[in-house]
Amino acid sequence: MLKKLLSKPKSKKKKETASSALPTLDRLHEDELEAELEDLEEEELENELPEPPQRTSMEPSARVTTSQPANDLAELTKLQAEMAL
């Protein structure tokens, strides 16, 4: 093949070299288009998906205070005083 290329006129060599490179260029162009299509499809999918729910804390928004233990202690003290009589 090298002998064939060397024996042909230079203009013909250039044409053959250029035409043999075209499939490679076409493949590169096709790969770029496929990558761009994948990006667009991924972006479209992201736009279609609903937003994830906002994570909420398990902590109450306000501190809950109860005076129940204090009331129980006061009642117990009162009962003990009554029984001591």
C-alpha positions as CSV (number, residue, x, y, z in Angstrom):
1,M,0.0,0.0,0.0
2,L,2.9,2.4,0.8
3,K,4.3,1.7,-2.7
4,K,0.9,2.6,-4.2
5,L,0.7,5.9,-2.3
6,L,4.3,6.8,-3.2
7,S,3.7,6.1,-6.9
8,K,0.6,8.2,-7.2
9,P,0.7,12.0,-7.8
10,K,0.7,14.2,-4.7
11,S,-2.8,15.6,-5.2
12,K,-4.2,12.1,-5.4
13,K,-2.4,11.2,-2.2
14,K,-3.9,14.2,-0.4
15,K,-7.4,13.2,-1.5
16,E,-6.9,9.6,-0.4
17,T,-5.5,10.7,2.9
18,A,-8.3,13.2,3.5
19,S,-11.0,10.7,2.5
20,S,-9.5,8.1,4.8
21,A,-9.6,10.5,7.7
22,L,-13.3,11.4,7.1
23,P,-14.7,8.3,8.8
24,T,-12.7,9.1,11.9
25,L,-13.9,12.7,11.8
26,D,-17.5,11.5,11.3
27,R,-17.1,9.1,14.3
28,L,-15.8,11.9,16.5
29,H,-18.6,14.2,15.5
30,E,-21.1,11.4,16.1
31,D,-19.6,10.8,19.6
32,E,-19.9,14.5,20.4
33,L,-23.5,14.6,19.3
34,E,-24.3,11.4,21.4
35,A,-22.7,13.0,24.5
36,E,-24.6,16.2,24.0
37,L,-27.9,14.2,23.6
38,E,-27.2,12.3,26.8
39,D,-26.6,15.6,28.6
40,L,-29.9,17.0,27.3
41,E,-31.8,13.9,28.2
42,E,-30.3,13.9,31.7
43,E,-31.2,17.6,32.2
44,E,-34.8,16.9,30.9
45,L,-35.1,14.0,33.4
46,E,-33.9,16.2,36.3
47,N,-36.5,18.8,35.3
48,E,-39.3,16.1,35.3
49,L,-38.4,14.7,38.7
50,P,-40.2,16.2,41.7
51,E,-38.1,18.0,44.3
52,P,-37.2,15.8,47.3
53,P,-39.1,16.6,50.5
54,Q,-37.4,19.0,52.8
55,R,-35.8,17.2,55.7
56,T,-37.3,18.3,59.0
57,S,-35.7,18.0,62.3
58,M,-37.1,15.6,64.8
59,E,-36.6,18.2,67.5
60,P,-39.7,20.1,68.6
61,S,-39.8,23.7,67.5
62,A,-40.3,24.9,71.1
63,R,-39.0,23.3,74.3
64,V,-41.9,21.4,75.9
65,T,-41.9,21.9,79.7
66,T,-44.1,20.1,82.1
67,S,-44.4,20.7,85.7
68,Q,-45.9,17.3,86.3
69,P,-42.9,15.9,88.3
70,A,-42.9,19.0,90.5
71,N,-46.6,18.7,91.1
72,D,-46.2,15.0,92.0
73,L,-43.4,15.8,94.4
74,A,-45.5,18.6,96.1
75,E,-48.5,16.2,96.3
76,L,-46.4,13.4,97.8
77,T,-44.9,15.8,100.4
78,K,-48.4,17.0,101.3
79,L,-49.6,13.3,101.7
80,Q,-46.6,12.5,103.9
81,A,-47.3,15.4,106.2
82,E,-51.0,14.4,106.5
83,M,-50.0,10.8,107.4
84,A,-47.6,11.9,110.0
85,L,-50.4,13.4,112.0
